[in-house]
Each structure stands twice: as structure tokens, then as C-alpha cells.
Amino acid sequence: MSRYLSALLPFLVVCSAYAQDEGASNIPPAETVSVVWVVVFGVIFVGMIVGFFVYLWWNERKRKSGE
């Protein structure tokens, strides 16, 4: 296992070098999105994480009260 982990860092360095070598100067700039959509994504993402933990808490509370 440690053999694979020790080989991971050099592999990632080589991959990074190849990614930077592919003519980054010829790539057109990426299209941007409105900040509103980034905020909407953030609210939904954080809301789903909070909802998941509330669901876990609710089920744990229900299980403890049933004992």
C-alpha cells in the first residue's frame, strides 16, 4: 500500500507537466457565468448538506426516544 502511495506524488507531478505542456496559450478563455448562478449553486449545495445532517439528527433522536 505504501508503495502505491509513494508513487502517487511523482505520477501527479508528471501529469501536471504534461497538462501545462499542451499549448495553453492557444486555448480561448472559458465562458463565464453570472454570479447569481454561482450563489444559487452554493445555496443548494450547502442546503442539501445541512438537510442531510438534519435528517441524520432527526432519525437519531427518534431512535433514542423509542428505546
N, CA, C and O atoms as CSV, one atom per row, in Angstrom:
chain,resi,resn,atom,element,x,y,z
A,1,MET,N,N,0.819,-1.190,0.000
A,1,MET,CA,C,0.000,0.000,0.000
A,1,MET,C,C,0.870,1.264,0.000
A,1,MET,O,O,0.610,2.203,-0.752
A,2,SER,N,N,1.907,1.278,0.853
A,2,SER,CA,C,2.766,2.461,0.910
A,2,SER,C,C,3.548,2.635,-0.392
A,2,SER,O,O,3.934,3.748,-0.750
A,3,ARG,N,N,3.776,1.532,-1.088
A,3,ARG,CA,C,4.472,1.613,-2.374
A,3,ARG,C,C,3.634,2.393,-3.388
A,3,ARG,O,O,4.161,3.197,-4.156
A,4,TYR,N,N,2.323,2.145,-3.377
A,4,TYR,CA,C,1.438,2.866,-4.294
A,4,TYR,C,C,1.339,4.339,-3.909
A,4,TYR,O,O,1.332,5.215,-4.773
A,5,LEU,N,N,1.265,4.603,-2.620
A,5,LEU,CA,C,1.169,5.991,-2.181
A,5,LEU,C,C,2.445,6.768,-2.486
A,5,LEU,O,O,2.383,7.947,-2.834
A,6,SER,N,N,3.600,6.118,-2.358
A,6,SER,CA,C,4.851,6.814,-2.654
A,6,SER,C,C,5.005,7.071,-4.154
A,6,SER,O,O,5.725,7.991,-4.543
A,7,ALA,N,N,4.358,6.292,-4.989
A,7,ALA,CA,C,4.426,6.502,-6.435
A,7,ALA,C,C,3.404,7.526,-6.911
A,7,ALA,O,O,3.471,7.984,-8.052
A,8,LEU,N,N,2.466,7.888,-6.053
A,8,LEU,CA,C,1.397,8.800,-6.455
A,8,LEU,C,C,1.916,10.219,-6.709
A,8,LEU,O,O,1.536,10.843,-7.700
A,9,LEU,N,N,2.767,10.728,-5.839
A,9,LEU,CA,C,3.257,12.096,-5.994
A,9,LEU,C,C,4.050,12.298,-7.289
A,9,LEU,O,O,3.771,13.256,-8.010
A,10,PRO,N,N,5.019,11.447,-7.618
A,10,PRO,CA,C,5.709,11.636,-8.910
A,10,PRO,C,C,4.767,11.512,-10.110
A,10,PRO,O,O,4.932,12.216,-11.107
A,11,PHE,N,N,3.792,10.628,-10.014
A,11,PHE,CA,C,2.822,10.483,-11.100
A,11,PHE,C,C,2.035,11.773,-11.296
A,11,PHE,O,O,1.830,12.206,-12.430
A,12,LEU,N,N,1.593,12.389,-10.206
A,12,LEU,CA,C,0.839,13.636,-10.311
A,12,LEU,C,C,1.708,14.777,-10.838
A,12,LEU,O,O,1.221,15.635,-11.574
A,13,VAL,N,N,2.970,14.792,-10.473
A,13,VAL,CA,C,3.880,15.829,-10.980
A,13,VAL,C,C,4.057,15.684,-12.486
A,13,VAL,O,O,4.043,16.679,-13.211
A,14,VAL,N,N,4.222,14.454,-12.960
A,14,VAL,CA,C,4.370,14.214,-14.396
A,14,VAL,C,C,3.093,14.598,-15.132
A,14,VAL,O,O,3.152,15.208,-16.199
A,15,CYS,N,N,1.945,14.247,-14.574
A,15,CYS,CA,C,0.669,14.612,-15.208
A,15,CYS,C,C,0.511,16.124,-15.282
A,15,CYS,O,O,0.021,16.651,-16.281
A,16,SER,N,N,0.919,16.814,-14.243
A,16,SER,CA,C,0.842,18.268,-14.238
A,16,SER,C,C,1.736,18.861,-15.319
A,16,SER,O,O,1.352,19.820,-15.987
A,17,ALA,N,N,2.917,18.299,-15.491
A,17,ALA,CA,C,3.831,18.800,-16.521
A,17,ALA,C,C,3.246,18.594,-17.912
A,17,ALA,O,O,3.359,19.477,-18.762
A,18,TYR,N,N,2.629,17.454,-18.156
A,18,TYR,CA,C,2.003,17.208,-19.454
A,18,TYR,C,C,0.805,18.128,-19.677
A,18,TYR,O,O,0.574,18.583,-20.798
A,19,ALA,N,N,0.057,18.400,-18.639
A,19,ALA,CA,C,-1.111,19.269,-18.778
A,19,ALA,C,C,-0.686,20.688,-19.126
A,19,ALA,O,O,-1.361,21.358,-19.908
A,20,GLN,N,N,0.407,21.152,-18.566
A,20,GLN,CA,C,0.881,22.500,-18.842
A,20,GLN,C,C,1.575,22.598,-20.192
A,20,GLN,O,O,1.721,23.695,-20.731
A,21,ASP,N,N,1.993,21.495,-20.734
A,21,ASP,CA,C,2.752,21.479,-21.977
A,21,ASP,C,C,1.862,21.502,-23.219
A,21,ASP,O,O,2.371,21.690,-24.323
A,22,GLU,N,N,0.588,21.322,-23.077
A,22,GLU,CA,C,-0.306,21.134,-24.216
A,22,GLU,C,C,-0.725,22.435,-24.896
A,22,GLU,O,O,-1.843,22.516,-25.404
A,23,GLY,N,N,0.103,23.420,-24.923
A,23,GLY,CA,C,-0.199,24.642,-25.660
A,23,GLY,C,C,-1.288,25.468,-25.015
A,23,GLY,O,O,-2.299,25.771,-25.649
A,24,ALA,N,N,-1.097,25.827,-23.785
A,24,ALA,CA,C,-2.113,26.580,-23.056
A,24,ALA,C,C,-2.327,27.967,-23.650
A,24,ALA,O,O,-3.365,28.587,-23.418
A,25,SER,N,N,-1.360,28.455,-24.408
A,25,SER,CA,C,-1.508,29.793,-24.983
A,25,SER,C,C,-2.524,29.811,-26.122
A,25,SER,O,O,-3.040,30.876,-26.461
A,26,ASN,N,N,-2.822,28.662,-26.717
A,26,ASN,CA,C,-3.758,28.609,-27.835
A,26,ASN,C,C,-5.200,28.379,-27.398
A,26,ASN,O,O,-6.107,28.389,-28.230
A,27,ILE,N,N,-5.417,28.173,-26.118
A,27,ILE,CA,C,-6.764,27.877,-25.629
A,27,ILE,C,C,-7.520,29.187,-25.425
A,27,ILE,O,O,-7.015,30.090,-24.758
A,28,PRO,N,N,-8.723,29.304,-25.989
A,28,PRO,CA,C,-9.503,30.524,-25.778
A,28,PRO,C,C,-9.993,30.599,-24.334
A,28,PRO,O,O,-10.088,29.571,-23.664
A,29,PRO,N,N,-10.300,31.783,-23.851
A,29,PRO,CA,C,-10.783,31.906,-22.472
A,29,PRO,C,C,-12.121,31.188,-22.292
A,29,PRO,O,O,-12.939,31.134,-23.210
A,30,ALA,N,N,-12.323,30.652,-21.121
A,30,ALA,CA,C,-13.556,29.922,-20.835
A,30,ALA,C,C,-14.719,30.894,-20.698
A,30,ALA,O,O,-14.550,32.044,-20.291
A,31,GLU,N,N,-15.892,30.407,-21.043
A,31,GLU,CA,C,-17.083,31.227,-20.870
A,31,GLU,C,C,-17.376,31.365,-19.384
A,31,GLU,O,O,-17.166,30.433,-18.608
A,32,THR,N,N,-17.855,32.521,-19.005
A,32,THR,CA,C,-18.165,32.749,-17.602
A,32,THR,C,C,-19.670,32.714,-17.404
A,32,THR,O,O,-20.444,32.865,-18.349
A,33,VAL,N,N,-20.062,32.515,-16.165
A,33,VAL,CA,C,-21.477,32.523,-15.821
A,33,VAL,C,C,-21.731,33.675,-14.870
A,33,VAL,O,O,-20.807,34.244,-14.288
A,34,SER,N,N,-22.987,33.999,-14.727
A,34,SER,CA,C,-23.367,35.063,-13.816
A,34,SER,C,C,-23.123,34.623,-12.373
A,34,SER,O,O,-23.231,33.441,-12.046
A,35,VAL,N,N,-22.798,35.574,-11.531
A,35,VAL,CA,C,-22.559,35.284,-10.116
A,35,VAL,C,C,-23.831,34.765,-9.462
A,35,VAL,O,O,-23.766,34.034,-8.474
A,36,VAL,N,N,-24.973,35.132,-9.997
A,36,VAL,CA,C,-26.247,34.669,-9.440
A,36,VAL,C,C,-26.308,33.149,-9.466
A,36,VAL,O,O,-26.757,32.536,-8.498
A,37,TRP,N,N,-25.868,32.535,-10.549
A,37,TRP,CA,C,-25.936,31.076,-10.651
A,37,TRP,C,C,-24.935,30.402,-9.722
A,37,TRP,O,O,-25.187,29.306,-9.222
A,38,VAL,N,N,-23.812,31.050,-9.494
A,38,VAL,CA,C,-22.845,30.509,-8.538
A,38,VAL,C,C,-23.431,30.546,-7.132
A,38,VAL,O,O,-23.269,29.597,-6.366
A,39,VAL,N,N,-24.106,31.631,-6.791
A,39,VAL,CA,C,-24.746,31.746,-5.478
A,39,VAL,C,C,-25.876,30.739,-5.349
A,39,VAL,O,O,-26.030,30.123,-4.295
A,40,VAL,N,N,-26.673,30.557,-6.402
A,40,VAL,CA,C,-27.755,29.569,-6.367
A,40,VAL,C,C,-27.181,28.174,-6.147
A,40,VAL,O,O,-27.706,27.411,-5.336
A,41,PHE,N,N,-26.121,27.838,-6.852
A,41,PHE,CA,C,-25.486,26.540,-6.654
A,41,PHE,C,C,-24.991,26.393,-5.218
A,41,PHE,O,O,-25.199,25.354,-4.593
A,42,GLY,N,N,-24.340,27.424,-4.698
A,42,GLY,CA,C,-23.824,27.367,-3.326
A,42,GLY,C,C,-24.919,27.179,-2.304
A,42,GLY,O,O,-24.769,26.393,-1.369
A,43,VAL,N,N,-26.021,27.893,-2.471
A,43,VAL,CA,C,-27.141,27.764,-1.529
A,43,VAL,C,C,-27.736,26.366,-1.590
A,43,VAL,O,O,-28.009,25.766,-0.550
A,44,ILE,N,N,-27.939,25.842,-2.786
A,44,ILE,CA,C,-28.495,24.491,-2.915
A,44,ILE,C,C,-27.525,23.460,-2.359
A,44,ILE,O,O,-27.945,22.534,-1.666
A,45,PHE,N,N,-26.245,23.603,-2.648
A,45,PHE,CA,C,-25.237,22.650,-2.177
A,45,PHE,C,C,-25.173,22.626,-0.653
A,45,PHE,O,O,-25.242,21.561,-0.041
A,46,VAL,N,N,-25.040,23.797,-0.048
A,46,VAL,CA,C,-24.971,23.873,1.414
A,46,VAL,C,C,-26.295,23.442,2.026
A,46,VAL,O,O,-26.307,22.781,3.065
A,47,GLY,N,N,-27.411,23.805,1.400
A,47,GLY,CA,C,-28.720,23.399,1.909
A,47,GLY,C,C,-28.895,21.896,1.918
A,47,GLY,O,O,-29.474,21.347,2.855
A,48,MET,N,N,-28.406,21.225,0.895
A,48,MET,CA,C,-28.538,19.766,0.868
A,48,MET,C,C,-27.644,19.111,1.912
A,48,MET,O,O,-28.023,18.098,2.499
A,49,ILE,N,N,-26.465,19.675,2.152
A,49,ILE,CA,C,-25.596,19.134,3.196
A,49,ILE,C,C,-26.236,19.327,4.565
A,49,ILE,O,O,-26.258,18.400,5.375
A,50,VAL,N,N,-26.751,20.507,4.827
A,50,VAL,CA,C,-27.420,20.770,6.107
A,50,VAL,C,C,-28.648,19.882,6.244
A,50,VAL,O,O,-28.897,19.338,7.320
A,51,GLY,N,N,-29.417,19.728,5.174
A,51,GLY,CA,C,-30.593,18.861,5.212
A,51,GLY,C,C,-30.238,17.422,5.517
A,51,GLY,O,O,-30.971,16.745,6.238
A,52,PHE,N,N,-29.128,16.942,4.982
A,52,PHE,CA,C,-28.697,15.571,5.256
A,52,PHE,C,C,-28.373,15.390,6.727
A,52,PHE,O,O,-28.772,14.392,7.328
A,53,PHE,N,N,-27.649,16.347,7.324
A,53,PHE,CA,C,-27.310,16.222,8.739
A,53,PHE,C,C,-28.532,16.410,9.636
A,53,PHE,O,O,-28.612,15.788,10.695
A,54,VAL,N,N,-29.469,17.240,9.242
A,54,VAL,CA,C,-30.722,17.358,9.999
A,54,VAL,C,C,-31.487,16.048,9.933
A,54,VAL,O,O,-32.055,15.616,10.936
A,55,TYR,N,N,-31.512,15.414,8.781
A,55,TYR,CA,C,-32.168,14.111,8.633
A,55,TYR,C,C,-31.516,13.071,9.533
A,55,TYR,O,O,-32.216,12.298,10.188
A,56,LEU,N,N,-30.183,13.040,9.575
A,56,LEU,CA,C,-29.486,12.105,10.462
A,56,LEU,C,C,-29.800,12.394,11.924
A,56,LEU,O,O,-30.050,11.472,12.700
A,57,TRP,N,N,-29.787,13.663,12.302
A,57,TRP,CA,C,-30.084,14.045,13.680
A,57,TRP,C,C,-31.513,13.664,14.046
A,57,TRP,O,O,-31.766,13.162,15.141
A,58,TRP,N,N,-32.439,13.901,13.136
A,58,TRP,CA,C,-33.850,13.595,13.388
A,58,TRP,C,C,-34.041,12.092,13.593
A,58,TRP,O,O,-34.743,11.683,14.518
A,59,ASN,N,N,-33.434,11.278,12.757
A,59,ASN,CA,C,-33.558,9.826,12.905
A,59,ASN,C,C,-32.882,9.331,14.175
A,59,ASN,O,O,-33.388,8.410,14.817
A,60,GLU,N,N,-31.760,9.915,14.550
A,60,GLU,CA,C,-31.082,9.516,15.787
A,60,GLU,C,C,-31.935,9.879,16.999
A,60,GLU,O,O,-32.030,9.102,17.949
A,61,ARG,N,N,-32.546,11.041,16.967
A,61,ARG,CA,C,-33.416,11.458,18.074
A,61,ARG,C,C,-34.631,10.552,18.176
A,61,ARG,O,O,-35.060,10.197,19.273
A,62,LYS,N,N,-35.183,10.179,17.025
A,62,LYS,CA,C,-36.348,9.299,17.006
A,62,LYS,C,C,-35.980,7.908,17.531
A,62,LYS,O,O,-36.763,7.281,18.244
A,63,ARG,N,N,-34.790,7.433,17.175
A,63,ARG,CA,C,-34.348,6.118,17.620
A,63,ARG,C,C,-34.101,6.105,19.127
A,63,ARG,O,O,-34.425,5.124,19.796
A,64,LYS,N,N,-33.530,7.182,19.667
A,64,LYS,CA,C,-33.261,7.244,21.105
A,64,LYS,C,C,-34.550,7.350,21.913
A,64,LYS,O,O,-34.641,6.783,23.002
A,65,SER,N,N,-35.540,8.061,21.400
A,65,SER,CA,C,-36.795,8.200,22.148
A,65,SER,C,C,-37.592,6.901,22.128
A,65,SER,O,O,-38.426,6.686,23.008
A,66,GLY,N,N,-37.362,6.042,21.159
A,66,GLY,CA,C,-38.073,4.767,21.068
A,66,GLY,C,C,-37.497,3.695,21.969
A,66,GLY,O,O,-38.136,2.664,22.184
A,67,GLU,N,N,-36.307,3.914,22.502
A,67,GLU,CA,C,-35.673,2.891,23.346
A,67,GLU,C,C,-36.247,2.846,24.719
A,67,GLU,O,O,-35.817,2.038,25.542
